[in-house]
Amino acid sequence: MEQTRIALVQMESIVGETHLNLEKMKGFIQEAAAGKADLICFPELSVHGYSRDSAHLPAEPAHGESSRLLSRLAREAGLVVLAGLAEKSAGARPYITQLVLHPDGRVQKYRKTHLGGSEQPYYTAGDELPLFQGEKVNFAVEICWDLHFPEVTAILSLKGCELVFAPHASPTIVGDRRKIWLKYLAARAYDNTVFLAACNLTGSNGAGHTFCGGAMVLDPKGNIVAEDFSGGDKLLVADLDPGVINTIRNKHSRSMRHIYYLGARRPELYGDLTKE
């Protein structure tokens, strides 16, 4: 991994106002580019707004109009854009997808694999855990509820992931988002020796639901690198120092303080996590 600058977005996304949401995202992409970020991540379903019972209404293909616009913006800005949208599936229920749009024109995606109980009647779960290769860092995506399943981050780390992006659509009613994230996101980062970068929708979706916002970056030891829980539409920029993760992953230290825990696993006791 090389020194990497990331940008995380908290934003209000209105259901049914895709054009408005995309205009707002354009502004954030340009701001991140001006700040020389290498990657920018938007919250879950940022393009279409998070909704359950109307999820099928704004859904579009992964290579549809919104994707083409965002891909052009990624090329112009010279950074990787991770944007959430409702992706049409073969059936009536769309995927909750995070597009990964590279400045060289590549368009990749991750489909949320773990759906909450309230999402299952309206969305289709994905079934792949891809690793994406950037110029400076290997990264992956876990969307909101995915982070409650420790095996997912372990599998990604074993594949070579160094940075996990965690776009959320967490509602206001759940509780103190900062305290909640620190309970389990820090554990995901620490146990698997990965940077973890989370961001959340904020404000109203225009359809009766509100979101609490929040953005946080954790280092491979679970320490806070940067955070913003002040509310409203915000961009959080953070520099990721690769020193610790490179020391651990490249086994440059014999100290227990810098050990890659997953490398000491005994899969004969509990199975091989690399088999999805």
C-alpha positions as CSV (number, residue, x, y, z in Angstrom):
1,M,0.0,0.0,0.0
2,E,1.1,3.6,-0.8
3,Q,0.2,6.8,1.0
4,T,-3.5,7.3,0.1
5,R,-5.9,10.2,0.5
6,I,-9.6,9.4,0.7
7,A,-12.8,11.4,0.9
8,L,-16.0,10.4,2.6
9,V,-19.4,12.0,2.0
10,Q,-22.3,12.5,4.3
11,M,-25.3,13.7,2.2
12,E,-29.0,13.9,2.1
13,S,-30.3,11.9,-0.9
14,I,-34.0,12.4,-1.8
15,V,-36.0,9.4,-3.2
16,G,-37.2,10.2,-6.7
17,E,-34.8,13.1,-7.1
18,T,-31.9,11.3,-8.9
19,H,-30.9,14.4,-10.9
20,L,-30.7,16.5,-7.8
21,N,-28.7,13.8,-6.0
22,L,-26.3,13.5,-8.9
23,E,-25.7,17.3,-9.0
24,K,-24.8,17.2,-5.4
25,M,-22.5,14.3,-5.9
26,K,-20.8,16.1,-8.8
27,G,-20.0,19.0,-6.4
28,F,-18.4,16.7,-3.9
29,I,-16.4,14.9,-6.5
30,Q,-15.0,18.2,-7.7
31,E,-14.2,19.3,-4.2
32,A,-12.4,16.0,-3.5
33,A,-10.4,16.3,-6.7
34,A,-9.4,19.9,-5.7
35,G,-8.2,18.4,-2.4
36,K,-6.2,15.8,-4.3
37,A,-8.1,12.8,-3.0
38,D,-7.4,9.4,-4.6
39,L,-10.8,7.9,-3.9
40,I,-14.2,9.3,-2.8
41,C,-17.0,7.2,-1.2
42,F,-20.7,8.1,-1.1
43,P,-23.3,6.6,1.2
44,E,-25.5,3.6,0.5
45,L,-28.0,4.3,-2.3
46,S,-26.8,7.9,-2.6
47,V,-27.8,8.1,-6.2
48,H,-31.5,7.2,-5.7
49,G,-32.0,7.8,-2.0
50,Y,-32.6,4.9,0.5
51,S,-36.1,3.5,0.4
52,R,-37.6,0.0,1.0
53,D,-41.1,-0.2,-0.3
54,S,-40.4,2.0,-3.4
55,A,-37.0,0.5,-4.1
56,H,-38.0,-0.7,-7.5
57,L,-39.2,2.7,-8.8
58,P,-35.9,4.4,-9.5
59,A,-33.7,1.3,-10.1
60,E,-31.5,1.3,-13.2
61,P,-28.8,-0.8,-14.8
62,A,-25.3,-0.7,-13.4
63,H,-24.1,0.7,-16.8
64,G,-27.1,3.1,-17.1
65,E,-27.4,6.8,-17.3
66,S,-26.3,7.6,-13.8
67,S,-23.3,5.3,-14.1
68,R,-22.2,6.9,-17.4
69,L,-22.4,10.4,-15.8
70,L,-20.4,9.3,-12.7
71,S,-17.9,7.5,-14.8
72,R,-17.3,10.7,-16.8
73,L,-16.9,12.7,-13.6
74,A,-14.4,10.1,-12.3
75,R,-12.3,10.4,-15.5
76,E,-12.4,14.2,-15.4
77,A,-11.5,14.4,-11.7
78,G,-8.9,11.7,-11.9
79,L,-10.1,9.8,-8.9
80,V,-12.0,6.6,-8.0
81,V,-15.7,7.2,-7.2
82,L,-17.7,4.8,-5.1
83,A,-21.4,5.6,-5.5
84,G,-24.5,3.7,-4.2
85,L,-27.5,3.0,-6.4
86,A,-30.5,0.7,-6.8
87,E,-29.4,-1.7,-9.5
88,K,-32.0,-3.5,-11.6
89,S,-32.0,-7.2,-11.3
90,A,-33.5,-10.0,-13.4
91,G,-36.5,-10.0,-11.1
92,A,-38.7,-7.4,-9.4
93,R,-36.3,-6.7,-6.5
94,P,-33.2,-4.6,-7.3
95,Y,-29.7,-4.9,-5.8
96,I,-28.3,-2.4,-3.3
97,T,-25.1,-1.8,-5.3
98,Q,-22.0,0.3,-4.8
99,L,-20.5,1.3,-8.1
100,V,-16.7,1.6,-8.3
101,L,-15.9,4.0,-11.1
102,H,-12.2,4.3,-12.1
103,P,-10.5,7.3,-13.8
104,D,-9.4,4.9,-16.6
105,G,-13.1,4.2,-17.5
106,R,-13.5,0.9,-15.7
107,V,-16.9,0.4,-14.0
108,Q,-17.0,-2.3,-11.3
109,K,-19.5,-3.0,-8.6
110,Y,-20.3,-4.6,-5.3
111,R,-23.8,-5.9,-4.5
112,K,-24.8,-5.9,-0.8
113,T,-24.6,-9.5,0.4
114,H,-26.4,-9.3,3.7
115,L,-29.8,-7.7,3.7
116,G,-31.6,-6.6,6.9
117,G,-34.9,-8.3,7.7
118,S,-36.8,-5.2,6.6
119,E,-34.9,-5.1,3.3
120,Q,-35.4,-8.7,2.2
121,P,-38.9,-8.3,0.8
122,Y,-37.7,-5.4,-1.4
123,Y,-34.2,-6.1,-2.5
124,T,-32.1,-9.0,-3.9
125,A,-28.9,-10.0,-2.1
126,G,-25.6,-10.2,-3.9
127,D,-23.4,-13.3,-3.7
128,E,-19.8,-12.1,-4.4
129,L,-17.1,-10.4,-2.3
130,P,-14.9,-8.7,-4.9
131,L,-11.5,-7.1,-4.2
132,F,-10.8,-3.9,-6.2
133,Q,-7.3,-2.8,-7.2
134,G,-6.5,0.9,-7.1
135,E,-3.2,2.5,-8.1
136,K,-2.2,2.9,-4.4
137,V,-4.3,0.5,-2.4
138,N,-6.3,-2.7,-2.6
139,F,-9.8,-2.0,-1.4
140,A,-13.3,-3.5,-0.9
141,V,-16.8,-2.5,0.0
142,E,-19.1,-3.7,2.7
143,I,-22.5,-2.0,2.9
144,C,-24.0,-1.2,6.2
145,W,-25.4,-4.4,7.7
146,D,-22.6,-6.4,6.0
147,L,-20.2,-5.1,8.7
148,H,-22.0,-7.1,11.4
149,F,-20.7,-10.4,9.9
150,P,-17.0,-10.8,10.9
151,E,-16.3,-13.4,8.2
152,V,-16.8,-10.9,5.4
153,T,-14.0,-8.6,6.5
154,A,-11.7,-11.6,7.2
155,I,-12.3,-13.1,3.7
156,L,-11.5,-9.7,2.1
157,S,-8.4,-9.3,4.2
158,L,-7.2,-12.7,3.3
159,K,-7.7,-11.8,-0.4
160,G,-5.3,-8.9,0.1
161,C,-7.7,-6.0,1.0
162,E,-6.0,-3.1,2.8
163,L,-9.0,-0.7,2.9
164,V,-12.7,-1.4,3.5
165,F,-15.2,1.3,2.5
166,A,-18.5,1.0,4.5
167,P,-21.3,3.1,3.0
168,H,-24.3,3.3,5.3
169,A,-28.0,4.2,5.3
170,S,-28.5,4.1,9.1
171,P,-31.6,5.9,10.4
172,T,-31.7,8.4,13.2
173,I,-33.8,6.2,15.5
174,V,-31.0,3.6,16.0
175,G,-29.0,5.7,18.5
176,D,-25.6,7.3,18.8
177,R,-24.0,6.4,15.5
178,R,-20.4,7.1,16.7
179,K,-20.7,4.9,19.8
180,I,-22.3,2.1,17.7
181,W,-19.6,2.2,15.1
182,L,-16.8,2.1,17.6
183,K,-18.2,-1.1,19.1
184,Y,-17.8,-3.2,15.9
185,L,-16.1,-1.2,13.2
186,A,-12.9,-0.8,15.3
187,A,-13.0,-4.6,15.8
188,R,-13.3,-5.3,12.1
189,A,-10.3,-3.0,11.4
190,Y,-8.1,-4.4,14.3
191,D,-8.7,-8.1,13.9
192,N,-8.2,-8.0,10.1
193,T,-5.5,-5.3,9.8
194,V,-7.4,-3.1,7.5
195,F,-8.2,0.6,7.3
196,L,-12.0,1.1,7.6
197,A,-13.8,4.1,6.2
198,A,-17.5,4.5,6.9
199,C,-20.0,7.2,5.8
200,N,-23.7,7.6,6.2
201,L,-26.7,9.3,4.7
202,T,-28.0,12.3,6.6
203,G,-31.2,14.2,6.8
204,S,-34.5,13.2,5.2
205,N,-35.1,10.9,2.2
206,G,-38.3,12.9,1.3
207,A,-40.3,9.7,1.9
208,G,-40.7,9.7,5.7
209,H,-37.3,8.5,6.9
210,T,-34.4,10.4,8.4
211,F,-30.7,9.4,8.7
212,C,-28.2,10.4,11.3
213,G,-25.1,11.1,9.2
214,G,-21.6,10.4,10.3
215,A,-18.2,9.7,8.8
216,M,-15.3,7.9,10.4
217,V,-11.9,6.5,9.3
218,L,-10.1,3.9,11.4
219,D,-6.6,2.6,11.1
220,P,-5.5,-1.1,11.1
221,K,-5.2,-0.9,14.9
222,G,-8.8,0.4,15.3
223,N,-7.7,3.9,16.1
224,I,-9.6,6.9,14.8
225,V,-7.8,8.7,12.0
226,A,-10.6,11.2,11.2
227,E,-14.3,11.7,12.0
228,D,-17.2,14.1,11.5
229,F,-20.6,13.7,13.3
230,S,-21.6,17.3,13.0
231,G,-24.5,16.6,10.7
232,G,-25.5,18.0,7.3
233,D,-23.9,17.5,3.9
234,K,-20.2,17.2,4.5
235,L,-16.9,16.0,3.0
236,L,-14.4,14.4,5.3
237,V,-10.8,14.0,3.9
238,A,-8.3,11.7,5.5
239,D,-4.7,10.7,4.7
240,L,-3.9,7.0,5.2
241,D,-0.4,6.3,6.4
242,P,0.6,2.9,5.1
243,G,3.5,2.4,7.6
244,V,1.8,0.1,10.1
245,I,-0.2,-2.0,7.6
246,N,2.9,-2.5,5.4
247,T,5.0,-3.5,8.4
248,I,2.4,-6.1,9.5
249,R,1.4,-7.4,6.0
250,N,5.0,-7.7,4.8
251,K,6.2,-9.3,8.1
252,H,8.8,-6.7,8.8
253,S,8.5,-7.0,12.5
254,R,8.8,-10.0,14.9
255,S,6.9,-8.1,17.6
256,M,3.4,-9.4,18.7
257,R,2.4,-5.7,18.4
258,H,2.8,-5.9,14.6
259,I,1.4,-9.4,13.8
260,Y,-1.1,-10.2,11.1
261,Y,-3.6,-12.2,13.2
262,L,-5.2,-13.9,10.2
263,G,-1.9,-15.3,9.3
264,A,-1.9,-17.4,12.5
265,R,-5.3,-18.9,11.9
266,R,-5.9,-22.7,12.1
267,P,-8.4,-23.3,9.3
268,E,-8.4,-27.1,10.1
269,L,-10.3,-26.3,13.2
270,Y,-13.0,-23.9,11.7
271,G,-12.8,-24.1,7.9
272,D,-11.2,-22.0,5.2
273,L,-12.7,-18.6,5.1
274,T,-11.2,-17.9,1.7
275,K,-13.8,-20.2,0.3
276,E,-16.9,-18.1,-0.1
